[in-house]
């Protein structure tokens, strides 16, 4: 599962008079974030429709992506407009943790909302833009949770071990590995690129220290060729 965080100055939170219900933007379209990703309008359409017909659950409301803890509320409405994904939720009445989070949001002592999402093959593509590779996300396949986060830059990289294992198993080439290091491991773009570059040099060494079977060597060569094209 991958995460993306929107700072509070972009979230535009609005609380109802009851004080427990609030709404705002959990994701916006068109901008290029620190991971060189951009999300296109319509990316959430399929997941919203799946929730409406009951084939998918509404995302859970956690704090700092702590899915091993009780949710602090529920998200009961999702919709897209021209700007992004609007989400509305309600804190759980009588829950002390929910009251703490609500007070922090109102006071501005937390820094944003963060979506926990996953992509499938074909959901995104890479394009060249001003000498950089931009990942254009066209479709969000699943949206299991949206968290209130304290430190967006750090907490957006927090995932439970089951999520990490699932994401690791989907890595089939060096470009996907680089994305994993940036989005799940919290690596900067330059550090992720340097790490993958070093891994390529190590794994393709042919001296006596590394004895790589011919079949594995062929797979590595194919992945190297693919990563150069991306």
N, C-alpha and C positions, 0 to 999 in steps of 0.2 A: 504494500500500500504506500502511496506517495502522499506528500502533504504540500499544501500551498497556503501561505498566510497573507492576510490583508490587514495592514495597520489600522488602528481605530480611526485615524483621520480620513480613511477611505471607506470605513464600514458604514458610517452615517446611522448609528444606532438610534432608534426611537422607542421610548418606553410608553406603554399605554398608561392611563390614569391609575389602573390597579397596581402598577409598579412591577408586576411579575411577568407580563407579556411584553416582548420587544421584537423588533425586526430591523433588518439592515442588509447590506450587501456582504455576502460571504465570498464573492469572487467577482472580478470585473473583466470585461473583454478588451482585447486590442492592445493592451500594454505589453511590453517585454520586461519580464522580471529578472531577478539576479541569476536565474538558472538559464537565461536565454530562451524562455518559453513564452508563448502567447496563446491565449485561449480565444477561440472564435465564437461569435454569437451562434446559438443553437447547440452548443456543445453539451448542454445539460438536458436537452429536449427528451432524449430517449430515457434517461434515468428518472426524470419527472413523470413521464408517462407510465413507466413501470411501477412507480410508487402509487400513482392514481388508480391503476387497475388491480393493485394488490400483488403483483408478481415480484415486487421488491419492497423492502421495509424502508420507512423514513429513516434518515440518518439519526444516530444517537447524539446526544449533547453531552460531551465530556469536557474536562478541564485538562489542558496540556496533553491531549491525546492519551490520557490514562484510561485505557479501555478496560483495565483490570479493576477499576473502581466503579461505584454506582454512578450512573448518569445524574447530572444535576437538574435536568429538566427534559423537555421533549420539543423537538421541532415539528410543528404541525402544518406548515405551509411553505412550499417552494414554488417559485416562478421565475421566469426570465423576462427581462425587458431589454431595451437597447443598450443599457449600461452593463448589466451583469446578472448574477444570480441573487435574487432577493429571498431571504429566509426569515421566517417568523417562528418564534418559540416562546415557551412559558417555563419558568423555573418551578421546580417541584415545591408545592406549598408545605410549610412545616419542616423543611429539610435545612439544617443549619449550614451545610456546605453551600447549598443553593443561595441562601441569604448572603453568605460571605461573597460569593461570586457576583451576585447582583449589586451589592454595595460597591465592589471594586470596579465594576463596569460603569456605574453611575459616577463614581469619583474620578474615573480615568486612570486608575492605577494599574490596569491591565492594558496590553498593547494591541490586541486584535482578535480576529477570528481566523481559524485555520481549517481548511477542508481536508478530509482524509479520503482519497479517491484512488481508483485503479483504472488502467487502460488495457485494451486488448490490441492485437495486431490490427493495423489499419486505422486506429484511433488518432494517430498523429503522424506527421511527416516532417522531415528536415528540409529547410530551404536556406539558400545563401542570402545574406543581407549585410551589406557594408563590410564584407570580409569575414563575417561570423556565421556560424550555423545556428539557425533559429528553429526550435521545435514548435511546430504549429499544431496545437491540440484541437482536433475537430470534434471529438466525441469523448465524453466521460462515461465509461462503461458502468461504473458503480460508485456510489457515494455513501459508504457505511457510517461516516461520522463527520460532524462539524464541531470543532472544539473552540472554547474560549481559551486564549493563550496569554501567558504572562510575558514571555520573552519570545517574540515571533522568530527571530533569527536562530535561536537555539531549539525551542520546543517544537518547531516545525519538523525537526529531524527525529523526534522521539516516536518510536513505534514499539509494539510488543514483539517478543521473539517469534511468535507464530507468523506475524506479518513479514518480518525480515526473512524468515525461511521461505515463505511463499514467493517473495520477490526474488530471492537468490536463485530459486529453481527456474525462474523465467529468463535468466541471463543466458544468452546464447551467442553473443558476440561482444567485441571490445567496446563498441559504442554504448550498448546497453549497460555494460559494467561501469562505464564512466558516468552514465545517468544515475545509476544506483549509488555510486559513491557520493555524488552531489546531493541527491534528493533524500536518501535514507541515511547516509553516513555523515551528512553535513559538511562535506568537503567543498572548498571553493572551486570555481571552474578551473583555475590554473593548477591547483593541487590535484584535482581529479585527473586532468589531462596528463600531468607529469607522472602520476602513479600508474596509469594505464600504459603510458609509453614505456616506463621502466619494466612493467610486467611483460610487455611484448618482447623486450630485449632479453629478459631472463628466460622466458619460456621457450624462445626460439634458439637458444644457445645450443651448439652442436658438439661442444667439447665433452670430454669424458665424465665431467661432473654431472651431466644430465643425459640420461639414456631414454630418449622419447621414441616410443613405437612408431613405425611408419604410418599406421592408420591415424594416430593422434596427430602426427606431424602434418598429415594431409588436411585434417580438420582445422588445425591452427592456421595453416596457410590460407584456407578458404575464408576464415574469419578475418584474417588480416586484410585480404583483398576486399572483403565486404566493408570493413571499417574505413578503408581509404575512399570508398565510393560515397559514404554517408556524409 
